[in-house]
Amino acid sequence: MSSRRPPAAPAARPRRPQRRAAAASTTTGDGAPRHGLARVLSKAGLCSRTEAARWVAGGRVTVDGRVINNPEFPIVEGRHQVRVDGQRLDAPQRIHLMLNKPRGLLTTAQDEQGRDTVYRCLDGAGLPWLAPVGRLDKASEGLLLFSNDPEWAARLTDPATGPDKTYHVQIDAIPDAAQLQALCTGIDDDGQHLRARRAVLLRSGGKTAWLEVVLEEGRNRHIRRLLAAFGINVLRLVRVAIGGLPLGTLGKGQWRALSQTDLDLLYAAADGAVAAP
């Protein structure tokens, strides 16, 4: 398989709709699990499931020498010979890396409006297909992980097994102790309970302050919505750590591969729940 990342591969999501997952998994008469062809390609870390479905529908994939156009065509992994563009299905080396995401980039592979995405920072590096592990919104900055190991990514982003995320947040107010405690108590917003595991004042000056906010799980615009409920606006938001893995001195827009030490820091923070790859 080519190591070049498909230019239009969409960002992977940590959770899939139940309807799709149910349709893609069955069993054979001998009890062996069968999975949809697109799912098998995605689980191999070659591309996103959406992109895999496009490959299959486009006639690029064969099973035992026969072109298959149905992305949900059931196969038993290891029992059938799968090829893409005539090349055997071989899982690529698992890659895990960290990026210091600049403000103004979208966490997606391709934007319908043509706006810049985080993949701009990875262009030209000769990397295989990689998906963001979690997200940072357009206005947010800091530590963003990427991998071509979807199972590892899902465990890392699962609230039950994933590590905490730490943010430094500049706000347009100077909160007192009661307001900081209220952030940890949380609020109900649009059917979701939003809270911080920890919120402390780092420094203040004039009419602004910097907070350190730790989340157990990150919902869409979690910190911004939580602070807005108390009439506080976010001026800048930077993710500085995931578990014990710090952003450190990595330059804006720069990336590096995670070392085994980095991976161990993530796993230790998750109390061993995220197994080493």
C-alpha positions as CSV (number, residue, x, y, z in Angstrom):
1,M,0.0,0.0,0.0
2,S,1.2,3.6,-0.6
3,S,2.2,5.5,2.5
4,R,0.7,8.8,1.2
5,R,-2.3,10.1,3.1
6,P,-5.3,10.3,0.9
7,P,-5.9,14.1,0.4
8,A,-9.6,14.0,1.1
9,A,-9.8,11.6,4.0
10,P,-12.3,12.9,6.6
11,A,-11.5,13.1,10.3
12,A,-12.3,10.0,12.2
13,R,-14.8,10.2,15.0
14,P,-14.3,8.3,18.3
15,R,-17.8,6.9,18.3
16,R,-19.8,5.5,15.4
17,P,-23.5,5.5,15.1
18,Q,-25.0,2.3,16.5
19,R,-26.9,1.7,13.3
20,R,-23.8,1.4,11.2
21,A,-21.9,-0.8,13.6
22,A,-24.8,-3.2,13.9
23,A,-25.1,-3.5,10.2
24,A,-21.4,-4.3,9.8
25,S,-21.0,-7.2,12.2
26,T,-22.5,-10.8,11.9
27,T,-21.2,-14.3,12.5
28,T,-20.5,-17.3,10.2
29,G,-21.9,-20.8,10.8
30,D,-18.8,-21.7,12.7
31,G,-19.1,-18.6,15.0
32,A,-16.4,-16.6,13.4
33,P,-17.2,-12.8,13.4
34,R,-17.8,-11.2,10.0
35,H,-17.4,-7.4,9.6
36,G,-18.3,-5.0,6.8
37,L,-15.6,-4.5,4.2
38,A,-15.3,-0.8,4.9
39,R,-15.0,-1.4,8.6
40,V,-12.2,-3.9,8.0
41,L,-10.3,-1.4,5.9
42,S,-10.8,1.4,8.5
43,K,-9.8,-0.9,11.4
44,A,-6.6,-1.7,9.6
45,G,-5.6,1.9,9.9
46,L,-5.5,2.6,6.2
47,C,-8.2,5.3,6.0
48,S,-11.3,6.5,7.7
49,R,-14.5,4.4,7.4
50,T,-16.1,7.0,5.2
51,E,-13.1,7.0,2.8
52,A,-13.1,3.2,2.8
53,A,-16.7,3.1,1.7
54,R,-15.7,5.4,-1.2
55,W,-12.9,3.1,-2.2
56,V,-15.2,0.1,-2.2
57,A,-18.0,1.9,-4.0
58,G,-15.4,3.1,-6.6
59,G,-14.4,-0.5,-7.4
60,R,-10.9,-0.2,-5.9
61,V,-11.3,-3.1,-3.6
62,T,-11.4,-6.9,-4.3
63,V,-12.1,-9.8,-2.1
64,D,-10.7,-13.1,-3.2
65,G,-10.1,-11.6,-6.6
66,R,-13.7,-10.3,-7.1
67,V,-14.5,-6.6,-7.2
68,I,-16.9,-5.7,-4.3
69,N,-18.9,-2.5,-4.5
70,N,-20.8,-3.0,-1.3
71,P,-19.1,-1.3,1.7
72,E,-21.1,-3.6,4.1
73,F,-20.1,-6.8,2.3
74,P,-19.3,-9.2,5.2
75,I,-15.9,-10.8,5.5
76,V,-14.0,-12.7,8.1
77,E,-10.7,-11.0,8.8
78,G,-7.7,-13.3,8.0
79,R,-9.9,-15.7,6.0
80,H,-10.3,-13.6,2.8
81,Q,-7.7,-12.0,0.7
82,V,-8.5,-8.3,0.4
83,R,-6.7,-6.0,-2.1
84,V,-6.9,-2.3,-2.7
85,D,-5.8,-1.1,-6.2
86,G,-4.4,-4.6,-6.6
87,Q,-2.2,-4.4,-3.5
88,R,-2.7,-6.8,-0.5
89,L,-4.3,-5.4,2.6
90,D,-1.4,-5.1,5.0
91,A,-1.8,-3.0,8.2
92,P,0.6,-0.1,8.2
93,Q,2.9,0.6,11.1
94,R,1.0,2.2,14.0
95,I,1.9,5.9,14.3
96,H,1.1,8.3,17.2
97,L,2.0,11.9,17.1
98,M,1.3,15.2,18.7
99,L,0.7,18.6,17.1
100,N,0.7,22.1,18.6
101,K,-2.5,23.2,16.8
102,P,-2.6,26.9,15.9
103,R,-5.7,29.0,16.3
104,G,-7.9,29.3,13.2
105,L,-7.5,25.8,11.9
106,L,-10.4,23.3,11.8
107,T,-9.9,19.8,13.2
108,T,-11.1,18.0,10.1
109,A,-9.5,16.6,6.9
110,Q,-11.5,18.7,4.5
111,D,-13.8,21.7,4.8
112,E,-16.6,22.3,2.4
113,Q,-16.0,26.0,2.5
114,G,-12.3,25.6,1.8
115,R,-11.0,26.8,5.1
116,D,-7.6,25.7,6.4
117,T,-7.5,22.5,8.5
118,V,-5.0,20.9,10.9
119,Y,-3.7,18.7,8.0
120,R,-2.0,21.8,6.7
121,C,0.6,21.3,9.4
122,L,1.2,17.7,8.3
123,D,1.4,18.3,4.6
124,G,4.6,17.2,2.9
125,A,5.7,15.0,5.8
126,G,5.2,11.7,3.9
127,L,2.9,10.4,6.7
128,P,0.3,7.6,6.2
129,W,-3.4,8.4,6.8
130,L,-3.9,9.7,10.3
131,A,-7.0,10.9,12.2
132,P,-7.2,13.4,15.0
133,V,-7.7,11.8,18.4
134,G,-10.4,14.1,19.9
135,R,-10.9,17.6,18.7
136,L,-10.1,21.3,19.3
137,D,-12.4,23.8,17.9
138,K,-11.3,26.5,15.4
139,A,-10.6,29.2,18.0
140,S,-8.7,26.8,20.3
141,E,-5.0,26.0,20.4
142,G,-2.6,23.5,21.8
143,L,-2.1,19.8,22.1
144,L,-3.8,17.6,19.6
145,L,-3.0,13.9,19.0
146,F,-3.1,12.0,15.8
147,S,-3.0,8.2,15.1
148,N,-3.8,5.6,12.5
149,D,-4.8,3.2,15.3
150,P,-8.6,3.6,15.7
151,E,-9.0,1.2,18.6
152,W,-6.3,3.0,20.6
153,A,-7.8,6.4,19.7
154,A,-11.3,5.2,20.8
155,R,-10.0,4.0,24.2
156,L,-8.1,7.3,24.7
157,T,-11.2,9.4,24.0
158,D,-13.6,7.2,26.0
159,P,-14.6,9.0,29.2
160,A,-14.4,5.7,31.1
161,T,-10.8,5.0,30.1
162,G,-9.2,8.2,28.8
163,P,-7.0,10.6,30.7
164,D,-8.0,14.1,31.8
165,K,-7.3,17.1,29.6
166,T,-5.7,20.3,31.0
167,Y,-6.4,23.7,29.5
168,H,-5.1,27.2,30.2
169,V,-7.9,29.7,29.6
170,Q,-7.7,33.5,29.4
171,I,-11.0,35.1,30.4
172,D,-12.4,38.6,30.5
173,A,-13.1,38.5,34.3
174,I,-11.3,37.9,37.6
175,P,-13.3,35.1,39.3
176,D,-13.5,34.6,43.0
177,A,-13.3,31.3,44.9
178,A,-17.1,30.9,44.8
179,Q,-17.1,31.2,41.0
180,L,-14.3,28.7,40.6
181,Q,-16.2,26.2,42.8
182,A,-19.3,26.8,40.7
183,L,-17.4,25.7,37.6
184,C,-16.6,22.4,39.3
185,T,-20.2,22.0,40.5
186,G,-21.3,22.5,36.9
187,I,-24.4,23.4,34.9
188,D,-27.0,21.7,32.8
189,D,-27.0,23.0,29.2
190,D,-28.9,21.6,26.2
191,G,-29.4,18.3,28.0
192,Q,-25.8,17.9,29.0
193,H,-24.1,18.4,32.4
194,L,-21.0,20.5,32.0
195,R,-18.4,20.7,34.8
196,A,-14.7,21.1,35.4
197,R,-12.8,18.5,37.4
198,R,-10.6,21.3,38.6
199,A,-10.5,25.1,38.1
200,V,-7.8,27.3,39.6
201,L,-6.7,30.9,39.1
202,L,-3.2,31.0,37.6
203,R,-2.8,34.8,37.4
204,S,-4.7,38.0,36.9
205,G,-4.1,41.5,35.7
206,G,-6.3,44.4,34.9
207,K,-9.7,43.0,33.9
208,T,-8.5,39.6,32.6
209,A,-7.2,36.4,34.2
210,W,-5.8,33.0,33.3
211,L,-7.3,29.8,34.6
212,E,-6.2,26.2,34.6
213,V,-9.2,24.0,33.8
214,V,-9.1,20.3,33.9
215,L,-11.8,18.2,32.2
216,E,-12.6,14.5,32.6
217,E,-14.3,14.5,29.2
218,G,-14.6,17.2,26.6
219,R,-17.9,17.9,25.0
220,N,-18.4,20.3,22.1
221,R,-17.2,23.8,23.2
222,H,-17.3,22.5,26.8
223,I,-15.3,25.2,28.5
224,R,-16.7,28.1,26.5
225,R,-20.3,27.0,27.2
226,L,-19.5,26.4,30.9
227,L,-18.0,29.9,31.4
228,A,-20.6,31.6,29.3
229,A,-23.2,30.3,31.8
230,F,-21.6,32.6,34.4
231,G,-21.3,35.6,32.0
232,I,-17.6,35.0,31.4
233,N,-16.1,35.1,27.9
234,V,-13.1,33.1,26.7
235,L,-10.3,35.2,25.1
236,R,-7.9,32.4,24.5
237,L,-8.0,28.7,25.1
238,V,-4.9,26.4,25.0
239,R,-4.8,22.7,25.7
240,V,-1.5,22.2,27.6
241,A,-1.7,18.5,28.5
242,I,-3.5,15.2,28.0
243,G,-3.0,13.1,31.1
244,G,0.6,13.3,32.0
245,L,1.7,14.3,28.5
246,P,2.5,18.0,28.3
247,L,2.5,20.2,25.3
248,G,5.9,21.4,26.4
249,T,8.0,23.6,24.1
250,L,6.7,22.2,20.8
251,G,6.4,25.2,18.5
252,K,3.1,26.5,17.1
253,G,2.1,24.4,14.1
254,Q,4.9,21.9,14.7
255,W,4.4,18.2,15.4
256,R,6.5,15.2,16.6
257,A,6.1,11.5,17.0
258,L,5.3,10.2,20.4
259,S,8.0,8.3,22.1
260,Q,7.4,5.3,24.4
261,T,7.9,7.6,27.3
262,D,5.1,9.9,26.0
263,L,2.8,6.9,25.5
264,D,3.6,5.7,29.1
265,L,2.6,9.1,30.4
266,L,-0.8,8.9,28.7
267,Y,-1.4,5.3,30.0
268,A,-0.3,6.1,33.6
269,A,-2.7,9.1,33.7
270,A,-5.5,6.7,32.6
271,D,-4.6,4.4,35.5
272,G,-3.5,1.7,33.0
273,A,-6.9,1.6,31.4
274,V,-5.4,2.5,28.0
275,A,-3.2,-0.4,27.1
276,A,0.1,0.2,25.3
277,P,0.0,-0.5,21.5
